[in-house]
Amino acid sequence: MDSEGAEEDYTVPDRYGNLDEIAGPSPVENPHERRFYRHASLEQSRSNSREGQLRPVGYDSVEERPFRRRDSLEERQGAWAKRRATGIDRAGDENLTEFTAPPPIDSGHNTPPSAENSTSTSVDKAEEKENQQQRSPRRERASKLATKLYTFSYLILFSILGTLARLGLQALTFYPGAPVQTSVLWANFAGSLVMGFLSEDRKLFQEEWGPRDKARRKDEELGNKSEREKESEEDAKAAKKKHGSVKKTIPLYIGLATGFCGSLTSFSSFIRDVFFALSNSLKVPVSQTSSAPINPSSMVARSGGYDFMALLAVIILTLTLCLGGLQCGAHLAIALEPITPSIPFYLGRKFVDRITVVLAFGTWLGAILLSIWPPDRPGGPTGAHTSWAQETWRGEVIYALVFAPLGCLLRFYLSLRLNGRIASFPLGTFTVNTFGTAMLGMFYVLQHAPLGGTSAGLIGGGLVGCQVLQGLMDGFCGCLTTVSTWVSELKGLRRRHAYVYGAASVGVALGLLVIIMGSLKWSVGFSTPACGS
């Protein structure tokens, strides 16, 4: 792989195409604001990849697209079966001449392509491919094991960074007189903003487009614009589609979209705040001087109608801001495209990928060691505390960093396994969001219920037990659940499917918390845990 003049490609596992962070359409489908454009949906992407996770780049162009704009899932599946029966589409046979034949539907008439045109087209394609290979450097492929190792390393590193960013934003935005009382809202908005930017961006990974695009950019740098002037609107669409499919092969992009954005946002914390609003337990920043401490038991009582209004406020505010952040991030990518830098090909493949393996596992090991010997321990480097009862770092951040990669990797695996099963309902994201929310509810109940007695020191299992539970909620559950992928799916699904999927996600997750947390809240009430969370 280090031979001179060779470029290294990734050997991508087939299931990577099930990640909705890279499978769905761009948030902005008409960036040039043309009068007419073709709508794309997540269901369509799922149907196109059902026969093969990674199809040849450019196969699903506007001319070759076998579906109409409003075809149902059954009609699209029937179209694929018809195309396979007529020899137009064969799963896994990328080199067959049927892939280079003209489309079977031309101007509304079902006229099958002739063998002569198909053969001549395939010969032209083969000659063009051979000429490109002669002009471009030889490309080698990293093994599937190396590709997986790079992907896991990016997920581990960016899950830790995303968790740190989320906890930091929660601390910064929870201040006296804050107009927004849900501290996780700004983290969810920021993660959705970054997700929108990554989904629409075409410059960061421009060097990954392949030899044909590199040769075109080289001609443009030399002043030869004849090729660019001949480029039609369909060529631009095909180039954008090609860039989107190339992203599936880049572990760095998967780490940013699935690792960082997914860990920066937290669906479980969002639903937890919805339950707090419903049960009048939402923590609010103190906006005036008070001699009495503020705790859930001192909340002013209110009627059920106000509880319902508070519930709607948290849901509507979070959902609209995150969808707006996704769209705003895509607009930023379009506006900043002229000045957005590109990651050099060799820098990413030869240096960044490999150094990330060491950095990711080293950072995770460092977090584990810090959880054993925290800096604010008695006799530690800070020198501020004289007893373990005063130690706070582990509960506030360190334990969360230990459990964060576990939640992120579990979400990644479940998305690969389940998201491709139902085109109109991302089952993987739904599963991790509801399961992670239920786990957060159980951890919260254990943290705020007396264990082994009524002493305040035993609530939540003592100081260490309380800190571990807090780390599981902030780290494991926070990274297992995601809002950025969820709103990206809502944006990509067809309207009716999006409403069903969104309502089911919020309804099921909230119902689970009502059962789990409500059983304690409305019976004996929440107690203040030993770690004061």
Buried (B, 14 or more C-beta within 10 A) or exposed (E): EEEEEEBBBBEBBEBBBBBBBBBBBBBBBEBEEEEEEEEBBBBBBBBBBBBBBBBEBBBBBEEBBBBEEEBEBEEBBEBBEBBBEEBBBBEEEEEBBBBBBBBBBEEEEEEEBEEEEBEEBBEEEEEEEEEEEEEBEEEEBBEEEBBBBBBBBBBBBBBBBBBBBBBEBBEEBBEEEBEBBBBBBBBBBBBBBBBBBBBBBBBBBBBBBBBBBBBBBEBEEEEEEEEEEEEEEEBEBBBBBBBBBBBBBBBBBBBBBBBBBBBBBBBBBBBBBBBBBBBBBBBBBEEEEEEEEEEBEEBEEEEEEEBEEBBEBBBEBBBEBBBBBBBBBBBBBBEEBEEBEBBEBEEBBBEBBBEBBEBBBEBBEEBEEBBEEBBBBEEBEEEEBEEEEEBBBBBBBBBBBBBBBBBBBBBBEBBBBBBBEBBBBBBBBBBBBBBBBBBBBBBBBBBBBBBEEEEEEBBBBBBBBBBBBBBBBBBBBBBBBBBBBBBBBBBBBBEEBBEBBBEEBBEBBBBBBBEBBBEBBEEEEBBBBBBEB
